[in-house]
Amino acid sequence: MVKWLHPAQLIRTGLDALVAAVFGARADHRLIEAVVRPQPLYFDYSSESEQAAGEDFWLDYVSDTGDGWNPTYAVARLLAQPSLSLEDGTGQTHALPRGRILVLGGDQVYPGASRDTYEERLVQPYEEAMARSPAPSPDLFAIPGNHDWYDGLSSFMRLFCANRWLAGRRTRQSRSYFALKLPQGWWLVGTDVQLENDIDVPQVEYFRQLATHMGPTDRVILCNAEPAWILAATSHRPRGYLENNLDYLQEKVFGRRISLFLAGDLHHYRRHEDPDGRQKITAGGGGAFMHPTHTPKADQLRDGYTLRKSFPDERTSRKLARQNLLLIRHSPLFGLLTGALYLLLALATFTELGHHGLDRVPDAVRMVAASIVHRPWSLVLGLGTLGGMIALADPAFGRHRMLAGLLHGSAHIAAAFGVAWTSLYFIVSGLGICAGGPEMGVAFLDPTEAGCAGWVPLWTKFFLGCGLTFLGGFLVGPFIMGLYLTVSVNVFGTHSNEAFISLAIPDWKNFLRLRIERSGQLTVYPVGLERVPRQWRETDAGPYAPAYEPDDPKATAPVLIEPPIRVRPRG
């Protein structure tokens, strides 16, 4: 799994996001592809031979894939099986053939897009799951998420828009958005919202022209990279471009034809339903770290949709969030950042506190305050720490964001003071080590007369103090950060992303298998995998079968997250 809180990864991700934000909006690849990359108005699957033979039509949907090998390959292996036989919560077993089409719903790789990242984190696990497929081979379509846009969409276009073979499936699109005409009056539309959560004008015109080919009783499956319905559920968040664009598509372009909304970006499964039987499903469980389901709170959406199912459930989600209290276990190298911060704060206000015990706390505080007055740059560093924590605070705190940042920053500053003080006190009063000797003019003193066990050079005491302070910051800093994240996500419903990238949980994966029956009924089968295998054994079953099978007794078998979901009938 991507180590998101590794110092080098934090810097790299921040730079990728900065570059993408600066240049992405000024070099929109979609405007170019609309001119130079022709694409059929839609890809027609409405008269497939299976339908002619009276069989049902199947397709698969998976999103947020290429993170760690274990979850990505585990899901790819299930998608590659010719058929799955799964139980739902009622004990009924369902036979689910592999989809004729596989739709990737965004964020195909993490942490950012590049040729090597796609190859390592997406192509290799999927081709190990199915290198080839017997005819008729499935087709593959994909829409980009924000992580796919970090290189300006170049790697995405090279992989998915070049009419090539990928893991036994053929890519057919030439743009980052597309439309599929499916049997029995169903359509699947994939949008590209780029980095600005915006659907560009050529794309809107493309969909408006597409709508003229739809009948009055046709229905649409709309795939977006982000679930605007959940992101807009909290009252303090104003409506953004994405919500307005979706409203426009729903009200002005496709109308009431949209019966099923699909999205990823949030790495869990949540389904909302309206009284007419329309569905909004977030299914971002293709391989990325797990996101919580208890926040952002979205029991009731603005347009009347009601939460029906979460995977994992909210109680489990809260329990998993408490693992942040042991943050150093999940992200051990994050302590390098807090250790360095605490050491800098200690050096900025360095004061000799080695003989001050707990009975002299007021004196210690006054000495540090005096040091700050005489060293203005220490004040700058302290204010910078508070400012950084305010900037880190989730905007979801609303008007309390500054307070949350101040409390978090103050906790780190106080901890740095305590760690540095404890280190000096341990060196001087605990070990009895004092800096002195002939070079300091104290050679005539017996160490015991100064209350010391012995003299050491000044630099020895200095570096020993620095080392202990850094070690204290390495251990204490992650705990304070973990406590902050735990309280934020479980009490205030904020920092849902930061609280779970720190844990990098590979489990609770999911994808959707959709069935269009001869009657025109659309049924969604949500497939869930609670615990992915951590160990695998190599097989020798040939290119049409997975190269590895699970070899982990703790792994769980795939199940249906809930009984099959029937989307509203025609009309």
Secondary structure, 3 states (H helix, E strand, C coil): CCCCCCHHHHHHHHHHHHHHHHHHCCCCHHHHHHHHCCCCCCEECCCCHHHHCCCCEEEEEECCCECCHHHHHHHHHHHHCCEEEEECCCCCEEEEECCCEEEECCCCECCCCCHHHHHHHHHHHHHHHCCCCCCCCCEEEECCCCCHHHHCCHHHHHHHCCCCEECCEEECCCCCCEEEECHHHEEEEECCCCCCCCCCHHHHHHHHHHHCCCCCCCEEEEEECCCHHHHCCCCCCCCCHHHHHHHHHHHHHCHHHEEEEEECCCCCEEEEECCCCCEEEEECCCCCCCCCCCCCCCCECCCCCEEEEEECCHHHHHHHHHHHHHHHHHCHHHHHHHHHHHHHHHHHCCCCCCCCCHHHHHHHHHHHHHHHHHCHHHHHHHHHHHHHHHHHCCHHHHHHHHHHHHHHHHHHHHHHHHHHHHHHHHHHHHCCEEECCHHHCCCCCCHHHHCCCEEECHHHHHHHHHHHHHHHHHHHHHHHHHHHHHHHHHHHCCCCCHHHHCCCCCCCEEEEEEEECCCCCEEEEEEEECCCCCCEEECCCCCCCCCEEECCCCCCCCEECCCCEECCCCC
